[in-house]
Every structure is written in structure tokens, then in C-alpha cells.
Amino acid sequence: MRSLFLSFLLTSASVLTLAADNPSLSGKWQVQSSIAGNDNQQDCTFSQKGEELTGSCASQRGTVNINGKVDGKKVTWTYKSDYDGTPLTVNYEGTIESESKISGNVTVPEFSADGNFTATQTK
């Protein structure tokens, strides 16, 4: 009985450690990006279910829906938009640095443009 209880405690501690290492990204985030010298700010709302990341981001150019994935400390998301009538795809690839900060690279393949971003969770 004692070894069963000890096994249960060790398993519970492992699960709690994994949960603490991989915080949920669900909530509101402010995303600052710089792509080819153009700075942009977006207010995003993310919803994470398992590895799936969905949500929306709003800026002065409008609101877009995002789709992405969380894999451990790595996070990616993409959205489709347009720039003066030209369709484009914006890809984010980052690392979760803490419960409230993500940073990484952003690319726009149609314009062969790239840059970096920082996302900070807001309350």
C-alpha cells in the first residue's frame, strides 16, 4: 500500500511539473513586430486546447483569425491578410520564454520579408 501511495505521489508531481513547464497561452496578448523595418502592434486573443492554438489579432489594418500549434516551448501561428489588395501570409515562429512572454521570428513569404516579434500577455 505504501509503495502504491508513493507511486501516486511521484506521478502527480511529474504531471504538475509538466503543467508548470508548459503554461497555457489562452488569453489576451499584445504582439509587437518589426518586419523589413515596418513596426506593427496587434492585440491578440489566443485560445489553446492541447497543442492547437486559435484566436484573432486586431490592428489598425483590421482583424484576422489565427491558427497555430504549441509544441513544448515552441509556438507557431499563421494568418492570411492582404496589403493594398495583394494577398499575403504572415507566419510567426517563437519560443515561450515565460508564462507572459513569447519572442521569435515572423515571415511574409509573398514579399520575401522577415523580422522579429515579442508577445506579452496582458490582463
C-alpha positions as CSV (number, residue, x, y, z in Angstrom):
1,M,0.0,0.0,0.0
2,R,2.8,2.4,0.9
3,S,4.6,1.8,-2.4
4,L,1.3,2.4,-4.3
5,F,0.8,5.7,-2.5
6,L,4.5,6.7,-3.2
7,S,4.0,5.9,-6.9
8,F,0.9,8.0,-6.9
9,L,2.7,11.0,-5.4
10,L,5.6,10.7,-7.8
11,T,3.3,10.5,-10.8
12,S,1.2,13.5,-9.6
13,A,4.4,15.5,-9.1
14,S,5.6,14.7,-12.6
15,V,2.2,15.8,-14.1
16,L,2.3,19.1,-12.1
17,T,5.8,19.8,-13.2
18,L,4.9,19.3,-16.9
19,A,1.9,21.6,-16.5
20,A,4.0,24.3,-14.9
21,D,6.7,23.9,-17.7
22,N,4.0,24.4,-20.4
23,P,1.7,27.3,-19.4
24,S,-1.5,27.8,-21.4
25,L,-1.3,30.7,-23.9
26,S,-5.1,31.3,-23.7
27,G,-5.8,34.9,-23.1
28,K,-5.0,38.4,-24.3
29,W,-1.6,39.2,-25.8
30,Q,0.0,42.3,-27.2
31,V,2.2,41.4,-30.2
32,Q,4.9,43.9,-31.3
33,S,6.6,43.1,-34.6
34,S,9.1,44.6,-36.9
35,I,9.1,43.3,-40.5
36,A,11.5,44.7,-43.0
37,G,11.7,47.9,-41.0
38,N,7.9,48.3,-40.5
39,D,6.8,48.2,-36.9
40,N,3.4,46.9,-36.1
41,Q,1.3,46.3,-32.9
42,Q,-1.6,43.8,-32.6
43,D,-3.9,43.0,-29.8
44,C,-4.5,39.2,-29.9
45,T,-6.7,36.8,-28.1
46,F,-5.4,33.2,-28.1
47,S,-7.3,30.1,-27.2
48,Q,-5.2,27.0,-26.6
49,K,-6.6,23.4,-26.5
50,G,-3.9,20.9,-26.2
51,E,-1.4,21.7,-28.9
52,E,-3.9,23.6,-31.0
53,L,-3.8,27.4,-31.0
54,T,-6.6,29.6,-32.5
55,G,-7.8,33.1,-32.0
56,S,-7.8,36.5,-33.5
57,C,-5.5,39.6,-33.8
58,A,-6.6,43.1,-34.3
59,S,-4.6,46.1,-35.6
60,Q,-5.3,49.4,-37.3
61,R,-5.5,47.3,-40.6
62,G,-8.3,45.1,-39.2
63,T,-8.9,41.8,-37.5
64,V,-7.5,38.4,-38.7
65,N,-8.1,34.9,-37.5
66,I,-5.0,32.9,-36.5
67,N,-4.3,29.2,-36.5
68,G,-1.2,27.6,-34.9
69,K,0.4,25.0,-32.7
70,V,2.2,24.8,-29.4
71,D,4.8,22.1,-29.0
72,G,6.6,22.3,-25.7
73,K,8.3,25.8,-25.6
74,K,7.9,26.3,-29.3
75,V,4.8,28.1,-30.7
76,T,3.8,28.9,-34.3
77,W,0.8,30.7,-35.7
78,T,-0.2,32.0,-39.2
79,Y,-2.8,34.3,-40.6
80,K,-3.9,35.3,-44.1
81,S,-4.4,39.0,-44.9
82,D,-3.7,41.5,-47.7
83,Y,-1.6,44.5,-48.3
84,D,-3.1,47.1,-50.7
85,G,-5.0,44.3,-52.4
86,T,-2.1,41.8,-52.6
87,P,-2.9,38.6,-50.6
88,L,-0.3,37.6,-48.1
89,T,0.5,35.1,-45.4
90,V,2.1,36.1,-42.1
91,N,4.0,33.3,-40.2
92,Y,5.1,33.6,-36.6
93,E,7.6,31.1,-35.0
94,G,8.6,31.7,-31.4
95,T,9.7,30.4,-28.1
96,I,7.8,30.7,-24.9
97,E,10.2,32.5,-22.6
98,S,7.8,32.7,-19.6
99,E,4.1,32.5,-18.8
100,S,3.7,36.0,-20.1
101,K,6.3,36.4,-22.9
102,I,6.9,34.9,-26.3
103,S,9.6,36.0,-28.8
104,G,10.8,34.9,-32.2
105,N,10.7,35.5,-35.9
106,V,8.0,36.5,-38.3
107,T,8.0,36.0,-42.1
108,V,5.9,37.1,-45.0
109,P,6.8,34.8,-47.9
110,E,5.0,36.7,-50.7
111,F,7.3,39.7,-50.1
112,S,10.4,37.7,-49.0
113,A,10.2,39.8,-45.9
114,D,11.1,38.8,-42.3
115,G,11.6,40.3,-38.9
116,N,11.1,39.6,-35.3
117,F,8.3,39.8,-32.7
118,T,7.7,39.9,-29.0
119,A,4.3,39.0,-27.5
120,T,3.4,40.0,-23.9
121,Q,0.4,38.7,-22.1
122,T,-2.0,41.4,-20.9
123,K,-4.5,41.2,-18.1
